[in-house]
Amino acid sequence: MKKLLFLFSLFLMLSCSNSDDNTTSSNSDFHPPVWIQGTWNQEGSNGTSGVSFKFAANDFCMIAQSFKQCQQEFVNQYRQHGNAVTVIETITATNYTAEIKYFAGQSIIYSFRKLSNTSIEWTSVPGSVIIKQ
């Protein structure tokens, strides 16, 4: 629970940018596989809208009601302030994991498992099935 609160706090602190211009794939830390690229929506409880993800060839964004956080922009903001950040990706035919490691030993792990061509599981949040739009 503390990690989720930490993650949410980081997103709120750094989600002030209006830029939709993500970095080009040549200098990106993120390389989501083709099978996950697109927009995915999680259905919340009682039919409400949950978290959405938008995956591109060079980045992915997490979108909720009050914020949008693109991961490459997030990493770049930390680096602009002189902080060391590394990204480790694990990509298979059915799994995509991106671990963002920060200077203070903190890390955020996004992990997804392909269930079908139209659904994935956000394995960082067990039971979270996300549907392709």
C-alpha positions as CSV (number, residue, x, y, z in Angstrom):
1,M,0.0,0.0,0.0
2,K,2.9,2.4,0.8
3,K,4.4,1.7,-2.6
4,L,1.1,2.6,-4.3
5,L,0.8,5.8,-2.3
6,F,4.4,6.7,-3.2
7,L,3.7,6.0,-6.9
8,F,0.6,8.0,-6.9
9,S,2.3,10.9,-5.1
10,L,5.1,10.9,-7.6
11,F,2.6,11.1,-10.5
12,L,0.8,14.0,-8.9
13,M,4.0,15.9,-8.3
14,L,5.3,15.5,-11.9
15,S,2.1,15.5,-14.0
16,C,2.0,19.3,-14.6
17,S,3.3,19.2,-18.1
18,N,0.9,19.7,-21.0
19,S,3.3,18.3,-23.6
20,D,1.9,15.5,-25.7
21,D,5.2,15.4,-27.6
22,N,6.9,12.2,-26.5
23,T,10.6,11.6,-27.3
24,T,11.6,9.9,-30.5
25,S,12.3,6.2,-30.3
26,S,16.1,6.8,-31.0
27,N,16.6,8.3,-27.5
28,S,13.8,6.6,-25.6
29,D,14.3,4.3,-22.6
30,F,11.0,2.5,-23.4
31,H,10.3,0.0,-26.2
32,P,6.9,-1.6,-25.7
33,P,6.4,-4.6,-28.0
34,V,4.0,-4.4,-30.9
35,W,1.4,-6.7,-29.3
36,I,0.8,-4.2,-26.4
37,Q,0.9,-1.0,-28.5
38,G,-2.4,0.9,-28.5
39,T,-4.9,2.2,-25.9
40,W,-6.1,0.0,-23.1
41,N,-8.8,0.8,-20.5
42,Q,-9.4,-0.8,-17.2
43,E,-13.0,-1.1,-16.0
44,G,-13.4,0.1,-12.5
45,S,-15.9,-1.1,-9.9
46,N,-19.6,-0.6,-10.7
47,G,-18.8,0.1,-14.3
48,T,-16.7,3.2,-13.5
49,S,-13.7,4.0,-15.6
50,G,-10.4,2.8,-14.1
51,V,-6.8,3.5,-15.2
52,S,-6.0,3.6,-18.9
53,F,-2.6,3.0,-20.6
54,K,-1.5,4.2,-24.0
55,F,1.5,2.3,-25.4
56,A,3.5,3.6,-28.3
57,A,6.7,2.3,-29.9
58,N,8.8,4.6,-27.7
59,D,6.9,5.3,-24.5
60,F,3.8,4.5,-22.6
61,C,1.4,6.7,-20.6
62,M,-0.7,6.0,-17.5
63,I,-4.0,7.9,-17.6
64,A,-6.4,8.4,-14.8
65,Q,-9.2,10.9,-14.1
66,S,-7.0,13.7,-12.9
67,F,-3.6,13.0,-14.5
68,K,-1.7,11.7,-17.4
69,Q,1.9,10.5,-16.9
70,C,4.0,9.5,-19.8
71,Q,7.0,7.5,-18.5
72,Q,9.7,8.8,-20.8
73,E,8.8,12.4,-19.8
74,F,8.8,11.3,-16.1
75,V,12.3,9.8,-16.5
76,N,13.5,12.9,-18.4
77,Q,12.3,15.3,-15.7
78,Y,14.2,13.4,-13.0
79,R,17.4,13.4,-15.2
80,Q,17.0,17.2,-15.8
81,H,17.5,17.7,-12.1
82,G,20.7,15.7,-12.1
83,N,19.2,12.5,-10.7
84,A,20.3,9.1,-11.9
85,V,17.5,7.0,-13.3
86,T,17.7,3.7,-15.1
87,V,15.1,1.8,-17.0
88,I,15.2,-2.0,-17.3
89,E,12.8,-3.6,-19.7
90,T,11.9,-7.3,-20.0
91,I,10.0,-8.2,-23.2
92,T,8.7,-11.6,-24.3
93,A,5.9,-12.8,-26.6
94,T,3.4,-12.5,-23.6
95,N,5.0,-10.2,-21.0
96,Y,6.2,-6.6,-20.9
97,T,7.9,-5.3,-17.8
98,A,9.5,-1.9,-17.3
99,E,11.3,-1.1,-14.1
100,I,12.3,2.5,-13.4
101,K,15.1,2.7,-10.8
102,Y,15.7,6.0,-9.0
103,F,18.8,7.4,-7.3
104,A,17.6,6.7,-3.8
105,G,17.1,3.0,-4.3
106,Q,13.4,3.4,-5.1
107,S,11.8,1.8,-8.1
108,I,8.5,1.6,-9.9
109,I,7.7,-1.6,-11.8
110,Y,5.0,-1.8,-14.5
111,S,4.3,-5.4,-15.5
112,F,1.8,-6.6,-18.0
113,R,0.8,-10.1,-19.2
114,K,-1.0,-10.8,-22.5
115,L,-4.2,-12.7,-22.0
116,S,-5.4,-12.4,-25.6
117,N,-5.2,-10.0,-28.5
118,T,-7.7,-7.7,-26.8
119,S,-6.9,-8.1,-23.1
120,I,-3.9,-7.8,-20.8
121,E,-3.4,-8.2,-17.1
122,W,-1.6,-5.4,-15.2
123,T,0.3,-7.9,-13.0
124,S,1.5,-5.2,-10.6
125,V,-2.2,-5.0,-9.5
126,P,-3.4,-8.6,-9.4
127,G,-6.7,-9.2,-11.0
128,S,-6.6,-6.0,-13.1
129,V,-7.7,-6.9,-16.6
130,I,-7.4,-4.2,-19.1
131,I,-9.2,-4.2,-22.5
132,K,-7.8,-2.9,-25.8
133,Q,-9.8,-0.1,-27.3
